[in-house]
Each structure stands twice: as C-alpha cells, then as structure tokens.
Amino acid sequence: MEAEEERGWGPEAGTRPKMLPRSQLRLSPGEEQEGRETRLRVVLRVRPLTCTETRRGDRHAVHSLGNGTVHVSAARHDATFTFSAVFDAGASQEAVFEGSGMQQLVELAVEGFSCTVFAYGQTGSGKTYTLMGPLGQSDAPELLGLMQRSFSCLLEQSRGTGLTLSASYLEIYNEQVRDLLSAGPPRALPLRWSKTRGFYVENQLSVDFESLEAVIELLLQGSQRRRTSAHALNGHSSRSHAILTIRIHSRAPGTSKQGTLCFVDLAGSERVKDTGSSGELSVEANNINRSLLALGHCISLLAKPRGKRTHIPYRDSKLTRLLARSLGGSGVTLMVACVSPSSRCLSETLSTLHYASRARRVTTRPMANRVPREKLLQTLEEEIQALQLENLSLRQQLSLPRSREVPGAWPGWVGRYSLGGLHCPPLEGQLPVEGAPAWPSLYGLLRDFVVENEKLRQPQLPPGPSSGDIPTIPSHSQAPHRSIHIPLSQPSWPQHPNMMPTSVHRLPKLPPASSCPQCCTNAIASQGSASLPLPAQDDGTVPSCWLQKGKRSQGRSWSSLRQHAVPRDSQEAAGTEGRVIPSAPPWPGPPEPSAAGAIPVLQWEEASEWLEELI
Ligand SMILES: Nc1ncnc2c1ncn2[C@@H]1O[C@H](COP(=O)(O)OP(=O)(O)OP(=O)(O)O)[C@@H](O)[C@H]1O
C-alpha cells in the first residue's frame, strides 16, 4: 500500500472498498482505480546546466539521491524532497517516458478516463523540452518528448481495435483562450460551463487523425502558432499555457468509452527582474504569474483532506477552470515538475519543489466516461453470462444432462435470444425496428435464466426427468415467492469459464417478495402454487396502483420495477400449477412476443432512462 502511494495514483488510506480478489473479478487497472480517491502522481526532472550557466560557472545545487529523493543544497538552504520519481540531468527522454508512468496514463485514457499530464516549473527549466523535445528535429528520434511517445503508444493500441482519435490544441494567452489549430489569426474563444461537461471551450476545432505523422504535424502546426519570445533566461520562452487534448473514442461490442489524454505545457513562472522583461513581455509575465498563483492556490486547498476542504476557486483563472476536472474531479493526473540545477535559480527551484510536494497530496476520484446505455447493455450481458455459468453448474450438480447433449432440451429461451451480439435478429412475426436496442431480448434472456436457475436451486426437487428438462415445481410446494435483486454493478461471480461457481451459496440472496403497499395485503396471490408475485384482481386485471409510475427513488431494486409493467402472461401464471415462478421482474418496456397481450405501461424511453438510473 505504501509503495503504491509512493508511486502516486495509489488509493488513499482507508478508501479501498471491500472487493473480491482481482483474480476473481478480472478487473482492468482502470476498473480497479475507478471511483477511488487517487493521488496525483508527481515526478521531478532536473535538466542539465545550459552552456550559458556552465560558462558562467554556476554550481549544481540539486542532487538526486535515488529512490525518488532529491536534495537541494546551497548556503542557507538545505532541503530534501521525495517524489514518485526523480530524473536527473543525465536522464534520457525515453527514461522519463518509461519512469513517469506515462504509458499507464495512455492505457487509462483508452479505458475511458480523463488523463492529464502537466509540466510545471520556472521559465527555462525544460517543460517544453520534456513534453515535446526540440520540435522539428525529426532526425533525432531519441529526443522525442512525452507527447510524441504517448501518441505512438496510443496509435499502437488503436491498431485493429476501432479507436477513433481526434486532437484539439489551444493556448491561454493573457487570459484569452485561443485555438491553435483553426486557420486565420488566433481569436479568443468563449470558455463555458455546463452541468454535464464542466468547463469547456466553445467552438474549439477538433481534428481527427489516424497516423503518428498526422498528429505530430498537428502538434508542430499548433506549436508554431503558439506565442513565444526570447528573454534573458530562455531564447524560446513560451508566453502562454498550451493544452493539447487527444480524444479517444473506443467502441467494442456492448460498450463505448470516451477517454481524453491532455498535455498541458504551462508557461514558466518568472521574476521580471531575472528575465529582464518589459512592455508586452512584462504584461505576459504578470498574466502567467497570476494564473500560476491561482493554480497554486487551488492546489493548496485541494491538498487538504476532503473533509476540511473549503470552496476551491477554480473560477479565478482560465487555467484553473480548464484544469478543474484534472485536479479535483474525476481525472487521473501526472505532474512533471521541472527545475534547473543551477545555484542561481535556487529560490525558484525551491518554490517549484514546495509547489510539487503540495500537489502530491491532491487526490481525485477517477471515473471512466462510458456511454450509459451501452454500459447497461454490457452489464446485462455480463449478468447473463454469469447466470449461464450457474445454469451449467446447477445442471451438473443435479445430474441433469447438459442441455446441449439432449436435442431439444434447451429451455425456451435458446433460439429466441442470442448471446453473441447485442442486436438480436427479429423474432418470428415481429418486424425489425430500426435502431431498436436489444434490451427487451437481453432482459428476457436474463429473466428466463433467473427463473430457470431459481427452480434448479430448490433443494427439495428431485432430479429432473431424463429429458433434461427443467423439473417443475409441485403444486404443494411451499416455496415462497421471491424477487431477486440482481447486483448489476458487480458481476455475481467470476465470469471466467474456468471459474465455474461450485456451490449455490454464491448465488444472489433472494429477498422475500414485496407486496403492493397500497391495496394488497399480500402480493403472493396463490399459496402453494407457482405464481407471480402480482396481485391479480377478480377480473384478471392488475390493480392500478401496480401500474402507476411512482416517484422514482435512488437505489431502487429490481423488485420495484415490477410495479411498472405487467406482462399478461405473467398474470395468467398466477394460480397455474406447475408453472415456473418468474422471480425476475418483468421487463418494463414493450411486450415481448412471448408475452402476448402484455400491458405496456412505460414508454420505451422511460424504461431505458429508468434502467440507466438503476445502474
Ligand atoms: N533535459 C534537457 N536536456 C537538454 N537540454 C534541455 C533539457 N531541458 C531543457 N533543455 C534546454 O533548455 C532550454 C529551455 O528549455 P525549455 O524551453 O523546454 O524550457 P521551458 O521550461 O519550457 O521554458 P518556458 O517556460 O520559458 O517556455 C532549451 O534550450 C532546451 O533545449
């Protein structure tokens, strides 16, 4: 745990929820990290002395002690700092890429997380060099920076996986947000806020790309448009904060993710008397320093424990607004602090080191950006797969033949539903509806599995007939009606084929059926017979209170769904001997073909919204 925290991106102490071992859940690193308080990862890079500094006879004041520790020594200043990694003057660009965790950041972005790497430090400390290398030197691939190496890594991952990539590039110059990719002279773009998107730049140009050459060309073009000037400490000093964002849209069967990989090259903090800036340069310097101060202020507040945090003033600058999500929200962030080793830059170096140390205490709660409807479909598929495994296991335990070995022994759902794809073929007599989601079919399949598995679980049941069909529940059975709360957000058990559930104890707990609170004393209509937990009235209809859409509450269980849709075939099941008890709630949408005459209570949109709420 400690080691994990030391590396950064480790969960905060005490925030790790109880989980099954990873081997059972088969979680990806991103899934493991999702929703947990996660520290910013901070690494330090010390550049070599420049020719001017060497000529001047500046001394080395910053020494790496190894193990992520750095020591600063000069006359009255002596201090030691620890980071996730420290790269000294001899470290190559490749070593920085490998040791900073950049590759992991790319992987998380592909998984749908908002990932940010930002370079912070005094002017001339090597931020641009670390991120982009010396731009335009294509003959020296070893000098390529974190950005180009990440692009390459990303494109490698995108090969054959259907990732869609696009890039946007902007700068914040004198508190104006400007597009670096759109044609014509840079003009200010509005920065807006919305509840769903947070802060965003309106009308920003986004360019799709498919190759490394294309994205590097975009980087070059944009960087050439960025404001730079010469001053005493840097002949090519960036006068703006630059933000290059790569959007990664990945589509796989049943899921769709939208991750971002954001590179922030901050303008360097500077002392006007050191840089000799005047006129426009000093106006720029003031704006740069002011926005960095706002960033520092936000970081100081964010570094406090969550309970003690006060309001975070993101709105104090455009920079902090755009970094809000990366710093305090749901992103994963890497900070590369850059310093000069020169004894002359000591006070600025110490300031950067304190700043970076504070940033190490900042935490976020990473959340992947998934398209909810598709997430639901994915979850349904996972549940079905888990139930299918259980079904096989139960059949084995009851010495029932595997259905596949007995022709015609598959339960009714086989053939009606296909697990392979989300978009099942239309059923007989049913017209295909363009763009119609496969939820009813998946839901129906889920329900059928639940029903069959529940029946197979009944301990008093004799082994089934030789046909391998599901044994029926005897009419005298006192088995209570139960509704299953299916934990959609977590797989019920391992989904690896080699990890079949070995005992029924791992099945979801079955709570007692709930009754209609308004008018029915007992929803379980017929004692001793297989029936739905539905209060059928004399005329065969269902009390209106069951059909009314009640006020939606958070955390509703599957059983509450039952109140919203009642297939008529389910009602008919009440009181029918030997019928399977459908303990899964009926699908709240339009009727399935098998549920002839179902009562459609909710509109499709409502039903889908509702399911989204559930997960
Ligand atoms: N690790 C390094 N190895 C060799 N040269 C470096 C290294 N880091 C920086 N330099 C050189 O130092 C100079 C300043 O670097 P750079 O422009 O990247 O600084 P910066 O922090 O981005 O400055 P500013 O904030 O003013 O834009 C450049 O000439 C660059 O080539």
Ligand as a Chemical Component Dictionary entry (heavy atoms), coordinates in Angstrom:
data_LIG
# 
_chem_comp.id                   LIG 
_chem_comp.type                 NON-POLYMER 
_chem_comp.pdbx_formal_charge   0 
_chem_comp.three_letter_code    LIG 
# 
loop_
_chem_comp_atom.comp_id 
_chem_comp_atom.atom_id 
_chem_comp_atom.alt_atom_id 
_chem_comp_atom.type_symbol 
_chem_comp_atom.charge 
_chem_comp_atom.model_Cartn_x 
_chem_comp_atom.model_Cartn_y 
_chem_comp_atom.model_Cartn_z 
_chem_comp_atom.pdbx_ordinal 
LIG N1  N1  N 0 16.738 17.657 -20.305 1  
LIG C1  C1  C 0 17.302 18.538 -21.125 2  
LIG N2  N2  N 0 18.388 18.190 -21.849 3  
LIG C2  C2  C 0 18.942 19.056 -22.668 4  
LIG N3  N3  N 0 18.500 20.323 -22.852 5  
LIG C3  C3  C 0 17.430 20.724 -22.178 6  
LIG C4  C4  C 0 16.777 19.862 -21.269 7  
LIG N4  N4  N 0 15.762 20.536 -20.733 8  
LIG C5  C5  C 0 15.763 21.744 -21.276 9  
LIG N5  N5  N 0 16.763 21.871 -22.140 10 
LIG C6  C6  C 0 17.081 23.083 -22.884 11 
LIG O1  O1  O 0 16.860 24.194 -22.021 12 
LIG C7  C7  C 0 16.270 25.252 -22.710 13 
LIG C8  C8  C 0 14.960 25.660 -22.039 14 
LIG O2  O2  O 0 14.068 24.581 -22.142 15 
LIG P1  P1  P 0 12.500 24.769 -22.401 16 
LIG O3  O3  O 0 12.247 25.775 -23.473 17 
LIG O4  O4  O 0 11.946 23.444 -22.564 18 
LIG O5  O5  O 0 12.093 25.409 -21.025 19 
LIG P2  P2  P 0 10.639 25.820 -20.534 20 
LIG O6  O6  O 0 10.559 25.405 -19.135 21 
LIG O7  O7  O 0 9.626  25.290 -21.453 22 
LIG O8  O8  O 0 10.693 27.375 -20.616 23 
LIG P3  P3  P 0 9.496  28.450 -20.758 24 
LIG O9  O9  O 0 8.653  28.316 -19.580 25 
LIG O10 O10 O 0 10.194 29.764 -20.780 26 
LIG O11 O11 O 0 8.822  28.165 -22.040 27 
LIG C9  C9  C 0 16.088 24.801 -24.146 28 
LIG O12 O12 O 0 17.150 25.271 -24.905 29 
LIG C10 C10 C 0 16.137 23.291 -24.063 30 
LIG O13 O13 O 0 16.629 22.714 -25.244 31 
# 
loop_
_chem_comp_bond.comp_id 
_chem_comp_bond.atom_id_1 
_chem_comp_bond.atom_id_2 
_chem_comp_bond.value_order 
_chem_comp_bond.pdbx_ordinal 
LIG N1  C1  SING 1  
LIG C1  N2  SING 2  
LIG C1  C4  DOUB 3  
LIG N2  C2  DOUB 4  
LIG C2  N3  SING 5  
LIG N3  C3  DOUB 6  
LIG C3  C4  SING 7  
LIG C3  N5  SING 8  
LIG C4  N4  SING 9  
LIG N4  C5  DOUB 10 
LIG C5  N5  SING 11 
LIG N5  C6  SING 12 
LIG C6  O1  SING 13 
LIG C6  C10 SING 14 
LIG O1  C7  SING 15 
LIG C7  C8  SING 16 
LIG C7  C9  SING 17 
LIG C8  O2  SING 18 
LIG O2  P1  SING 19 
LIG P1  O3  DOUB 20 
LIG P1  O4  SING 21 
LIG P1  O5  SING 22 
LIG O5  P2  SING 23 
LIG P2  O6  DOUB 24 
LIG P2  O7  SING 25 
LIG P2  O8  SING 26 
LIG O8  P3  SING 27 
LIG P3  O9  DOUB 28 
LIG P3  O10 SING 29 
LIG P3  O11 SING 30 
LIG C9  O12 SING 31 
LIG C9  C10 SING 32 
LIG C10 O13 SING 33 
# 
